[in-house]
Amino acid sequence: MRAKIYKPAKNAMQSGRGNSKEWVLEYELETARKPEPLMGWTSSGDTLNEVSMSFKSREAAISFAESRGIEYTLTGDHNRKVKPRSYLDNFKYRPFEEEK
């Protein structure tokens, strides 16, 4: 079994950072997904891809995976870059080259 441990990024549809504080452990696909012959829905042979576990810290997720003997890949954290600006900066004149 292989799993991936990551910290999810903020969804494009939300303005806050509510679901992006916890680390997530998800199992990777063991079998390929294929359409079901009767209804045409996408199905898979294993049900572990439906499991998603949340942890408060990266170390907790790693220790859980190691205690169960699960191979894992660790994805880095999404760092947020904030440029502090005042309200007045919205109305300042900046030449085109400086806007980047």
Backbone atoms as SQL, in Angstrom:
CREATE TABLE atoms (id INTEGER PRIMARY KEY, chain TEXT, resi INTEGER, resn TEXT, atom TEXT, x REAL, y REAL, z REAL);
INSERT INTO atoms VALUES
  (1, 'A', 1, 'MET', 'N', 0.834, -1.184, 0.000),
  (2, 'A', 1, 'MET', 'CA', 0.000, 0.000, 0.000),
  (3, 'A', 1, 'MET', 'C', 0.878, 1.247, 0.000),
  (4, 'A', 2, 'ARG', 'N', 0.473, 2.201, -0.807),
  (5, 'A', 2, 'ARG', 'CA', 1.158, 3.482, -0.840),
  (6, 'A', 2, 'ARG', 'C', 0.148, 4.573, -0.515),
  (7, 'A', 3, 'ALA', 'N', 0.633, 5.603, 0.116),
  (8, 'A', 3, 'ALA', 'CA', -0.228, 6.730, 0.472),
  (9, 'A', 3, 'ALA', 'C', 0.522, 8.022, 0.214),
  (10, 'A', 4, 'LYS', 'N', -0.212, 9.103, 0.121),
  (11, 'A', 4, 'LYS', 'CA', 0.400, 10.420, 0.007),
  (12, 'A', 4, 'LYS', 'C', -0.066, 11.274, 1.172),
  (13, 'A', 5, 'ILE', 'N', 0.869, 12.028, 1.707),
  (14, 'A', 5, 'ILE', 'CA', 0.596, 12.928, 2.823),
  (15, 'A', 5, 'ILE', 'C', 0.825, 14.341, 2.313),
  (16, 'A', 6, 'TYR', 'N', -0.170, 15.183, 2.442),
  (17, 'A', 6, 'TYR', 'CA', -0.060, 16.552, 1.950),
  (18, 'A', 6, 'TYR', 'C', -0.931, 17.480, 2.777),
  (19, 'A', 7, 'LYS', 'N', -0.672, 18.755, 2.603),
  (20, 'A', 7, 'LYS', 'CA', -1.496, 19.785, 3.222),
  (21, 'A', 7, 'LYS', 'C', -2.275, 20.447, 2.088),
  (22, 'A', 8, 'PRO', 'N', -3.609, 20.335, 2.084),
  (23, 'A', 8, 'PRO', 'CA', -4.369, 20.828, 0.940),
  (24, 'A', 8, 'PRO', 'C', -4.299, 22.346, 0.798),
  (25, 'A', 9, 'ALA', 'N', -4.323, 22.777, -0.439),
  (26, 'A', 9, 'ALA', 'CA', -4.326, 24.205, -0.728),
  (27, 'A', 9, 'ALA', 'C', -5.740, 24.751, -0.572),
  (28, 'A', 10, 'LYS', 'N', -5.840, 26.049, -0.504),
  (29, 'A', 10, 'LYS', 'CA', -7.140, 26.698, -0.387),
  (30, 'A', 10, 'LYS', 'C', -7.918, 26.500, -1.684),
  (31, 'A', 11, 'ASN', 'N', -9.169, 26.179, -1.551),
  (32, 'A', 11, 'ASN', 'CA', -10.038, 25.994, -2.695),
  (33, 'A', 11, 'ASN', 'C', -10.259, 27.346, -3.385),
  (34, 'A', 12, 'ALA', 'N', -10.408, 27.349, -4.691),
  (35, 'A', 12, 'ALA', 'CA', -10.627, 28.590, -5.426),
  (36, 'A', 12, 'ALA', 'C', -11.991, 29.199, -5.124),
  (37, 'A', 13, 'MET', 'N', -12.916, 28.424, -4.612),
  (38, 'A', 13, 'MET', 'CA', -14.262, 28.915, -4.346),
  (39, 'A', 13, 'MET', 'C', -14.435, 29.464, -2.937),
  (40, 'A', 14, 'GLN', 'N', -13.405, 29.409, -2.109),
  (41, 'A', 14, 'GLN', 'CA', -13.537, 29.904, -0.749),
  (42, 'A', 14, 'GLN', 'C', -12.567, 31.056, -0.517),
  (43, 'A', 15, 'SER', 'N', -12.981, 32.001, 0.285),
  (44, 'A', 15, 'SER', 'CA', -12.127, 33.150, 0.540),
  (45, 'A', 15, 'SER', 'C', -11.255, 32.942, 1.766),
  (46, 'A', 16, 'GLY', 'N', -11.686, 32.111, 2.690),
  (47, 'A', 16, 'GLY', 'CA', -10.917, 31.860, 3.903),
  (48, 'A', 16, 'GLY', 'C', -9.996, 30.664, 3.755),
  (49, 'A', 17, 'ARG', 'N', -9.274, 30.372, 4.824),
  (50, 'A', 17, 'ARG', 'CA', -8.348, 29.237, 4.807),
  (51, 'A', 17, 'ARG', 'C', -8.812, 28.171, 5.791),
  (52, 'A', 18, 'GLY', 'N', -10.098, 27.869, 5.819),
  (53, 'A', 18, 'GLY', 'CA', -10.674, 26.982, 6.818),
  (54, 'A', 18, 'GLY', 'C', -10.206, 25.540, 6.736),
  (55, 'A', 19, 'ASN', 'N', -10.169, 24.943, 5.566),
  (56, 'A', 19, 'ASN', 'CA', -9.833, 23.527, 5.442),
  (57, 'A', 19, 'ASN', 'C', -8.376, 23.293, 5.084),
  (58, 'A', 20, 'SER', 'N', -7.547, 24.288, 5.218),
  (59, 'A', 20, 'SER', 'CA', -6.161, 24.137, 4.780),
  (60, 'A', 20, 'SER', 'C', -5.173, 24.078, 5.939),
  (61, 'A', 21, 'LYS', 'N', -5.640, 23.811, 7.148),
  (62, 'A', 21, 'LYS', 'CA', -4.743, 23.799, 8.299),
  (63, 'A', 21, 'LYS', 'C', -4.313, 22.399, 8.702),
  (64, 'A', 22, 'GLU', 'N', -5.035, 21.374, 8.275),
  (65, 'A', 22, 'GLU', 'CA', -4.716, 20.018, 8.668),
  (66, 'A', 22, 'GLU', 'C', -4.003, 19.275, 7.540),
  (67, 'A', 23, 'TRP', 'N', -3.259, 18.263, 7.913),
  (68, 'A', 23, 'TRP', 'CA', -2.564, 17.410, 6.954),
  (69, 'A', 23, 'TRP', 'C', -3.460, 16.229, 6.621),
  (70, 'A', 24, 'VAL', 'N', -3.416, 15.783, 5.374),
  (71, 'A', 24, 'VAL', 'CA', -4.299, 14.731, 4.892),
  (72, 'A', 24, 'VAL', 'C', -3.472, 13.540, 4.420),
  (73, 'A', 25, 'LEU', 'N', -3.911, 12.335, 4.786),
  (74, 'A', 25, 'LEU', 'CA', -3.318, 11.099, 4.291),
  (75, 'A', 25, 'LEU', 'C', -4.352, 10.423, 3.416),
  (76, 'A', 26, 'GLU', 'N', -4.004, 10.201, 2.142),
  (77, 'A', 26, 'GLU', 'CA', -4.889, 9.512, 1.199),
  (78, 'A', 26, 'GLU', 'C', -4.111, 8.381, 0.544),
  (79, 'A', 27, 'TYR', 'N', -4.784, 7.271, 0.329),
  (80, 'A', 27, 'TYR', 'CA', -4.158, 6.136, -0.337),
  (81, 'A', 27, 'TYR', 'C', -4.129, 6.376, -1.836),
  (82, 'A', 28, 'GLU', 'N', -3.067, 5.906, -2.476),
  (83, 'A', 28, 'GLU', 'CA', -2.952, 6.026, -3.924),
  (84, 'A', 28, 'GLU', 'C', -3.673, 4.861, -4.583),
  (85, 'A', 29, 'LEU', 'N', -4.023, 5.012, -5.856),
  (86, 'A', 29, 'LEU', 'CA', -4.776, 3.991, -6.576),
  (87, 'A', 29, 'LEU', 'C', -3.919, 2.752, -6.807),
  (88, 'A', 30, 'GLU', 'N', -4.475, 1.593, -6.490),
  (89, 'A', 30, 'GLU', 'CA', -3.791, 0.318, -6.753),
  (90, 'A', 30, 'GLU', 'C', -4.184, -0.213, -8.129),
  (91, 'A', 31, 'THR', 'N', -5.442, -0.023, -8.500),
  (92, 'A', 31, 'THR', 'CA', -5.916, -0.486, -9.804),
  (93, 'A', 31, 'THR', 'C', -6.422, 0.718, -10.590),
  (94, 'A', 32, 'ALA', 'N', -6.450, 0.560, -11.895),
  (95, 'A', 32, 'ALA', 'CA', -6.908, 1.656, -12.749),
  (96, 'A', 32, 'ALA', 'C', -8.427, 1.795, -12.671),
  (97, 'A', 33, 'ARG', 'N', -8.899, 2.998, -12.845),
  (98, 'A', 33, 'ARG', 'CA', -10.342, 3.227, -12.884),
  (99, 'A', 33, 'ARG', 'C', -10.835, 2.944, -14.299),
  (100, 'A', 34, 'LYS', 'N', -12.034, 2.383, -14.394),
  (101, 'A', 34, 'LYS', 'CA', -12.611, 2.051, -15.692),
  (102, 'A', 34, 'LYS', 'C', -14.122, 2.247, -15.627),
  (103, 'A', 35, 'PRO', 'N', -14.748, 2.470, -16.768),
  (104, 'A', 35, 'PRO', 'CA', -16.208, 2.632, -16.745),
  (105, 'A', 35, 'PRO', 'C', -16.910, 1.297, -16.502),
  (106, 'A', 36, 'GLU', 'N', -17.945, 1.347, -15.705),
  (107, 'A', 36, 'GLU', 'CA', -18.733, 0.159, -15.405),
  (108, 'A', 36, 'GLU', 'C', -19.607, -0.165, -16.616),
  (109, 'A', 37, 'PRO', 'N', -19.706, -1.443, -17.007),
  (110, 'A', 37, 'PRO', 'CA', -20.425, -1.756, -18.244),
  (111, 'A', 37, 'PRO', 'C', -21.933, -1.474, -18.203),
  (112, 'A', 38, 'LEU', 'N', -22.568, -1.622, -17.045),
  (113, 'A', 38, 'LEU', 'CA', -24.015, -1.467, -16.988),
  (114, 'A', 38, 'LEU', 'C', -24.445, 0.000, -17.008),
  (115, 'A', 39, 'MET', 'N', -23.910, 0.808, -16.083),
  (116, 'A', 39, 'MET', 'CA', -24.358, 2.199, -15.962),
  (117, 'A', 39, 'MET', 'C', -23.385, 3.203, -16.580),
  (118, 'A', 40, 'GLY', 'N', -22.137, 2.798, -16.795),
  (119, 'A', 40, 'GLY', 'CA', -21.163, 3.717, -17.361),
  (120, 'A', 40, 'GLY', 'C', -20.467, 4.574, -16.331),
  (121, 'A', 41, 'TRP', 'N', -20.720, 4.336, -15.044),
  (122, 'A', 41, 'TRP', 'CA', -20.057, 5.091, -13.990),
  (123, 'A', 41, 'TRP', 'C', -18.611, 4.643, -13.867),
  (124, 'A', 42, 'THR', 'N', -17.780, 5.519, -13.390),
  (125, 'A', 42, 'THR', 'CA', -16.378, 5.176, -13.199),
  (126, 'A', 42, 'THR', 'C', -16.235, 4.374, -11.919),
  (127, 'A', 43, 'SER', 'N', -15.570, 3.214, -12.018),
  (128, 'A', 43, 'SER', 'CA', -15.392, 2.364, -10.849),
  (129, 'A', 43, 'SER', 'C', -13.934, 1.960, -10.729),
  (130, 'A', 44, 'SER', 'N', -13.607, 1.429, -9.558),
  (131, 'A', 44, 'SER', 'CA', -12.251, 0.991, -9.275),
  (132, 'A', 44, 'SER', 'C', -12.323, -0.324, -8.506),
  (133, 'A', 45, 'GLY', 'N', -11.261, -1.112, -8.581),
  (134, 'A', 45, 'GLY', 'CA', -11.249, -2.396, -7.914),
  (135, 'A', 45, 'GLY', 'C', -11.001, -2.306, -6.422),
  (136, 'A', 46, 'ASP', 'N', -10.363, -1.270, -5.972),
  (137, 'A', 46, 'ASP', 'CA', -10.076, -1.135, -4.541),
  (138, 'A', 46, 'ASP', 'C', -10.891, 0.008, -3.937),
  (139, 'A', 47, 'THR', 'N', -11.211, -0.133, -2.668),
  (140, 'A', 47, 'THR', 'CA', -12.010, 0.893, -1.998),
  (141, 'A', 47, 'THR', 'C', -11.162, 1.796, -1.114),
  (142, 'A', 48, 'LEU', 'N', -9.853, 1.559, -1.055),
  (143, 'A', 48, 'LEU', 'CA', -8.999, 2.398, -0.214),
  (144, 'A', 48, 'LEU', 'C', -8.862, 3.822, -0.760),
  (145, 'A', 49, 'ASN', 'N', -9.119, 4.015, -2.057),
  (146, 'A', 49, 'ASN', 'CA', -9.001, 5.370, -2.594),
  (147, 'A', 49, 'ASN', 'C', -10.099, 6.291, -2.085),
  (148, 'A', 50, 'GLU', 'N', -11.101, 5.746, -1.404),
  (149, 'A', 50, 'GLU', 'CA', -12.155, 6.566, -0.811),
  (150, 'A', 50, 'GLU', 'C', -11.795, 7.047, 0.588),
  (151, 'A', 51, 'VAL', 'N', -10.717, 6.498, 1.174),
  (152, 'A', 51, 'VAL', 'CA', -10.329, 6.829, 2.537),
  (153, 'A', 51, 'VAL', 'C', -9.461, 8.077, 2.538),
  (154, 'A', 52, 'SER', 'N', -9.825, 9.031, 3.362),
  (155, 'A', 52, 'SER', 'CA', -9.054, 10.253, 3.533),
  (156, 'A', 52, 'SER', 'C', -9.044, 10.583, 5.023),
  (157, 'A', 53, 'MET', 'N', -7.843, 10.623, 5.617),
  (158, 'A', 53, 'MET', 'CA', -7.719, 10.868, 7.054),
  (159, 'A', 53, 'MET', 'C', -7.026, 12.201, 7.284),
  (160, 'A', 54, 'SER', 'N', -7.522, 12.967, 8.242),
  (161, 'A', 54, 'SER', 'CA', -6.952, 14.269, 8.581),
  (162, 'A', 54, 'SER', 'C', -6.164, 14.171, 9.878),
  (163, 'A', 55, 'PHE', 'N', -5.041, 14.898, 9.927),
  (164, 'A', 55, 'PHE', 'CA', -4.191, 14.934, 11.103),
  (165, 'A', 55, 'PHE', 'C', -3.853, 16.385, 11.427),
  (166, 'A', 56, 'LYS', 'N', -3.627, 16.667, 12.690),
  (167, 'A', 56, 'LYS', 'CA', -3.316, 18.025, 13.122),
  (168, 'A', 56, 'LYS', 'C', -1.920, 18.476, 12.687),
  (169, 'A', 57, 'SER', 'N', -0.977, 17.524, 12.566),
  (170, 'A', 57, 'SER', 'CA', 0.383, 17.895, 12.197),
  (171, 'A', 57, 'SER', 'C', 0.949, 16.890, 11.211),
  (172, 'A', 58, 'ARG', 'N', 2.022, 17.285, 10.556),
  (173, 'A', 58, 'ARG', 'CA', 2.701, 16.411, 9.604),
  (174, 'A', 58, 'ARG', 'C', 3.311, 15.212, 10.320),
  (175, 'A', 59, 'GLU', 'N', 3.869, 15.458, 11.505),
  (176, 'A', 59, 'GLU', 'CA', 4.504, 14.385, 12.263),
  (177, 'A', 59, 'GLU', 'C', 3.497, 13.314, 12.683),
  (178, 'A', 60, 'ALA', 'N', 2.276, 13.723, 12.997),
  (179, 'A', 60, 'ALA', 'CA', 1.235, 12.761, 13.375),
  (180, 'A', 60, 'ALA', 'C', 0.863, 11.875, 12.189),
  (181, 'A', 61, 'ALA', 'N', 0.783, 12.452, 11.010),
  (182, 'A', 61, 'ALA', 'CA', 0.453, 11.668, 9.813),
  (183, 'A', 61, 'ALA', 'C', 1.587, 10.709, 9.469),
  (184, 'A', 62, 'ILE', 'N', 2.825, 11.166, 9.611),
  (185, 'A', 62, 'ILE', 'CA', 3.973, 10.304, 9.313),
  (186, 'A', 62, 'ILE', 'C', 4.056, 9.160, 10.316),
  (187, 'A', 63, 'SER', 'N', 3.857, 9.447, 11.586),
  (188, 'A', 63, 'SER', 'CA', 3.930, 8.386, 12.596),
  (189, 'A', 63, 'SER', 'C', 2.801, 7.371, 12.416),
  (190, 'A', 64, 'PHE', 'N', 1.617, 7.816, 11.990),
  (191, 'A', 64, 'PHE', 'CA', 0.522, 6.883, 11.715),
  (192, 'A', 64, 'PHE', 'C', 0.888, 5.956, 10.569),
  (193, 'A', 65, 'ALA', 'N', 1.444, 6.524, 9.491),
  (194, 'A', 65, 'ALA', 'CA', 1.815, 5.707, 8.331),
  (195, 'A', 65, 'ALA', 'C', 2.931, 4.730, 8.686),
  (196, 'A', 66, 'GLU', 'N', 3.910, 5.174, 9.449),
  (197, 'A', 66, 'GLU', 'CA', 5.014, 4.286, 9.817),
  (198, 'A', 66, 'GLU', 'C', 4.574, 3.198, 10.788),
  (199, 'A', 67, 'SER', 'N', 3.652, 3.495, 11.687),
  (200, 'A', 67, 'SER', 'CA', 3.186, 2.480, 12.636),
  (201, 'A', 67, 'SER', 'C', 2.367, 1.394, 11.945),
  (202, 'A', 68, 'ARG', 'N', 1.710, 1.726, 10.829),
  (203, 'A', 68, 'ARG', 'CA', 0.919, 0.749, 10.087),
  (204, 'A', 68, 'ARG', 'C', 1.716, 0.101, 8.950),
  (205, 'A', 69, 'GLY', 'N', 2.964, 0.526, 8.738),
  (206, 'A', 69, 'GLY', 'CA', 3.793, -0.044, 7.673),
  (207, 'A', 69, 'GLY', 'C', 3.377, 0.411, 6.285),
  (208, 'A', 70, 'ILE', 'N', 2.887, 1.630, 6.170),
  (209, 'A', 70, 'ILE', 'CA', 2.428, 2.170, 4.896),
  (210, 'A', 70, 'ILE', 'C', 3.547, 2.998, 4.281),
  (211, 'A', 71, 'GLU', 'N', 3.867, 2.713, 3.018),
  (212, 'A', 71, 'GLU', 'CA', 4.820, 3.557, 2.305),
  (213, 'A', 71, 'GLU', 'C', 4.111, 4.863, 1.963),
  (214, 'A', 72, 'TYR', 'N', 4.820, 5.972, 2.080),
  (215, 'A', 72, 'TYR', 'CA', 4.176, 7.257, 1.847),
  (216, 'A', 72, 'TYR', 'C', 5.098, 8.184, 1.078),
  (217, 'A', 73, 'THR', 'N', 4.488, 9.125, 0.392),
  (218, 'A', 73, 'THR', 'CA', 5.205, 10.222, -0.242),
  (219, 'A', 73, 'THR', 'C', 4.711, 11.502, 0.416),
  (220, 'A', 74, 'LEU', 'N', 5.641, 12.363, 0.725),
  (221, 'A', 74, 'LEU', 'CA', 5.328, 13.593, 1.439),
  (222, 'A', 74, 'LEU', 'C', 5.411, 14.769, 0.477),
  (223, 'A', 75, 'THR', 'N', 4.338, 15.521, 0.384),
  (224, 'A', 75, 'THR', 'CA', 4.293, 16.710, -0.453),
  (225, 'A', 75, 'THR', 'C', 4.462, 17.930, 0.436),
  (226, 'A', 76, 'GLY', 'N', 5.181, 18.917, -0.055),
  (227, 'A', 76, 'GLY', 'CA', 5.481, 20.101, 0.737),
  (228, 'A', 76, 'GLY', 'C', 4.275, 20.942, 1.086),
  (229, 'A', 77, 'ASP', 'N', 4.514, 21.880, 1.949),
  (230, 'A', 77, 'ASP', 'CA', 3.501, 22.795, 2.433),
  (231, 'A', 77, 'ASP', 'C', 3.316, 23.935, 1.433),
  (232, 'A', 78, 'HIS', 'N', 2.097, 24.433, 1.292),
  (233, 'A', 78, 'HIS', 'CA', 1.827, 25.585, 0.432),
  (234, 'A', 78, 'HIS', 'C', 2.003, 26.848, 1.271),
  (235, 'A', 79, 'ASN', 'N', 3.047, 27.591, 0.991),
  (236, 'A', 79, 'ASN', 'CA', 3.302, 28.814, 1.744),
  (237, 'A', 79, 'ASN', 'C', 2.569, 29.975, 1.105),
  (238, 'A', 80, 'ARG', 'N', 1.980, 30.800, 1.926),
  (239, 'A', 80, 'ARG', 'CA', 1.230, 31.956, 1.458),
  (240, 'A', 80, 'ARG', 'C', 2.127, 33.171, 1.488),
  (241, 'A', 81, 'LYS', 'N', 2.193, 33.892, 0.376),
  (242, 'A', 81, 'LYS', 'CA', 3.015, 35.090, 0.291),
  (243, 'A', 81, 'LYS', 'C', 2.096, 36.310, 0.304),
  (244, 'A', 82, 'VAL', 'N', 2.262, 37.137, 1.300),
  (245, 'A', 82, 'VAL', 'CA', 1.422, 38.319, 1.453),
  (246, 'A', 82, 'VAL', 'C', 2.290, 39.551, 1.299),
  (247, 'A', 83, 'LYS', 'N', 1.877, 40.424, 0.389),
  (248, 'A', 83, 'LYS', 'CA', 2.552, 41.711, 0.246),
  (249, 'A', 83, 'LYS', 'C', 1.755, 42.738, 1.039),
  (250, 'A', 84, 'PRO', 'N', 2.305, 43.258, 2.116),
  (251, 'A', 84, 'PRO', 'CA', 1.538, 44.241, 2.892),
  (252, 'A', 84, 'PRO', 'C', 1.336, 45.522, 2.089),
  (253, 'A', 85, 'ARG', 'N', 0.091, 45.925, 1.967),
  (254, 'A', 85, 'ARG', 'CA', -0.248, 47.144, 1.236),
  (255, 'A', 85, 'ARG', 'C', -1.278, 47.914, 2.043),
  (256, 'A', 86, 'SER', 'N', -1.229, 49.202, 1.901),
  (257, 'A', 86, 'SER', 'CA', -2.242, 50.032, 2.543),
  (258, 'A', 86, 'SER', 'C', -3.334, 50.360, 1.524),
  (259, 'A', 87, 'TYR', 'N', -4.399, 50.916, 2.005),
  (260, 'A', 87, 'TYR', 'CA', -5.501, 51.290, 1.127),
  (261, 'A', 87, 'TYR', 'C', -5.073, 52.352, 0.130),
  (262, 'A', 88, 'LEU', 'N', -4.157, 53.214, 0.531),
  (263, 'A', 88, 'LEU', 'CA', -3.672, 54.268, -0.339),
  (264, 'A', 88, 'LEU', 'C', -2.910, 53.714, -1.543),
  (265, 'A', 89, 'ASP', 'N', -2.271, 52.538, -1.381),
  (266, 'A', 89, 'ASP', 'CA', -1.518, 51.948, -2.486),
  (267, 'A', 89, 'ASP', 'C', -2.404, 51.561, -3.667),
  (268, 'A', 90, 'ASN', 'N', -3.683, 51.402, -3.455),
  (269, 'A', 90, 'ASN', 'CA', -4.587, 51.077, -4.554),
  (270, 'A', 90, 'ASN', 'C', -4.735, 52.231, -5.539),
  (271, 'A', 91, 'PHE', 'N', -4.461, 53.459, -5.100),
  (272, 'A', 91, 'PHE', 'CA', -4.675, 54.635, -5.932),
  (273, 'A', 91, 'PHE', 'C', -3.385, 55.315, -6.366),
  (274, 'A', 92, 'LYS', 'N', -2.246, 54.764, -5.989),
  (275, 'A', 92, 'LYS', 'CA', -0.972, 55.352, -6.397),
  (276, 'A', 92, 'LYS', 'C', -0.697, 55.064, -7.859),
  (277, 'A', 93, 'TYR', 'N', -0.011, 56.009, -8.480),
  (278, 'A', 93, 'TYR', 'CA', 0.385, 55.814, -9.867),
  (279, 'A', 93, 'TYR', 'C', 1.650, 54.967, -9.895),
  (280, 'A', 94, 'ARG', 'N', 1.595, 53.862, -10.663),
  (281, 'A', 94, 'ARG', 'CA', 2.778, 53.029, -10.886),
  (282, 'A', 94, 'ARG', 'C', 2.919, 52.833, -12.375),
  (283, 'A', 95, 'PRO', 'N', 4.071, 53.099, -12.928),
  (284, 'A', 95, 'PRO', 'CA', 4.265, 52.817, -14.357),
  (285, 'A', 95, 'PRO', 'C', 4.034, 51.329, -14.652),
  (286, 'A', 96, 'PHE', 'N', 3.813, 51.012, -15.907),
  (287, 'A', 96, 'PHE', 'CA', 3.453, 49.641, -16.283),
  (288, 'A', 96, 'PHE', 'C', 4.504, 48.619, -15.901),
  (289, 'A', 97, 'GLU', 'N', 5.795, 48.972, -15.958),
  (290, 'A', 97, 'GLU', 'CA', 6.854, 48.025, -15.657),
  (291, 'A', 97, 'GLU', 'C', 6.885, 47.625, -14.173),
  (292, 'A', 98, 'GLU', 'N', 6.460, 48.493, -13.278),
  (293, 'A', 98, 'GLU', 'CA', 6.533, 48.215, -11.858),
  (294, 'A', 98, 'GLU', 'C', 5.378, 47.375, -11.331),
  (295, 'A', 99, 'GLU', 'N', 4.318, 47.170, -12.117),
  (296, 'A', 99, 'GLU', 'CA', 3.129, 46.463, -11.636),
  (297, 'A', 99, 'GLU', 'C', 3.374, 44.974, -11.480),
  (298, 'A', 100, 'LYS', 'N', 4.421, 44.433, -12.032),
  (299, 'A', 100, 'LYS', 'CA', 4.661, 42.979, -11.984),
  (300, 'A', 100, 'LYS', 'C', 5.184, 42.542, -10.694);
